[in-house]
């Protein structure tokens, strides 16, 4: 039987909307679109680069709970309301994914809260021991 379990981050959004930060389904880990909120304080920076860093800390925590790392990421999707905010984030993204080289897409779209400047979702495939 394939393992399927939800990973929760403690974000109030997960409870209010009814989703999990990530879902482990066998050797696949699906991480929901993750924003730059610090879930412990439910605060968010005004700076897009700081938001990107926090997004990746939140994603890293979910991946760790799923027993994998950024090295296991095969797909990443970046969502931003303002395309001009994407390039300033590149050094942060390259630091986490530059050696991994996952398939990637950047989409311009509105986000749920006007304070959100970037949202990132990833798919990872973990080795099952």
Secondary structure in CASP SS format (residue, H / E / C, confidence):
PFRMAT SS
TARGET T0000
AUTHOR 0000-0000-0000
METHOD secondary structure of the structure
MODEL  1
X C 1.00
X C 1.00
X C 1.00
X E 1.00
X E 1.00
X E 1.00
X E 1.00
X C 1.00
X C 1.00
X C 1.00
X C 1.00
X H 1.00
X H 1.00
X H 1.00
X H 1.00
X H 1.00
X H 1.00
X H 1.00
X C 1.00
X C 1.00
X C 1.00
X E 1.00
X E 1.00
X E 1.00
X E 1.00
X C 1.00
X C 1.00
X E 1.00
X E 1.00
X E 1.00
X E 1.00
X E 1.00
X E 1.00
X E 1.00
X E 1.00
X C 1.00
X E 1.00
X E 1.00
X C 1.00
X C 1.00
X C 1.00
X C 1.00
X E 1.00
X E 1.00
X C 1.00
X C 1.00
X C 1.00
X H 1.00
X H 1.00
X H 1.00
X H 1.00
X H 1.00
X H 1.00
X H 1.00
X H 1.00
X H 1.00
X H 1.00
X H 1.00
X H 1.00
X H 1.00
X H 1.00
X H 1.00
X H 1.00
X H 1.00
X H 1.00
X C 1.00
X C 1.00
X C 1.00
X C 1.00
X H 1.00
X H 1.00
X H 1.00
X E 1.00
X E 1.00
X E 1.00
X E 1.00
X E 1.00
X E 1.00
X E 1.00
X E 1.00
X C 1.00
X C 1.00
X C 1.00
X H 1.00
X H 1.00
X H 1.00
X H 1.00
X H 1.00
X H 1.00
X H 1.00
X H 1.00
X H 1.00
X H 1.00
X H 1.00
X H 1.00
X H 1.00
X H 1.00
X C 1.00
X C 1.00
X C 1.00
X C 1.00
X C 1.00
X E 1.00
X E 1.00
X E 1.00
X E 1.00
X E 1.00
X E 1.00
X C 1.00
X C 1.00
X C 1.00
X C 1.00
X C 1.00
X C 1.00
X C 1.00
X C 1.00
X C 1.00
X C 1.00
X E 1.00
X E 1.00
X E 1.00
X E 1.00
X E 1.00
X E 1.00
X E 1.00
X C 1.00
X C 1.00
X C 1.00
X C 1.00
END
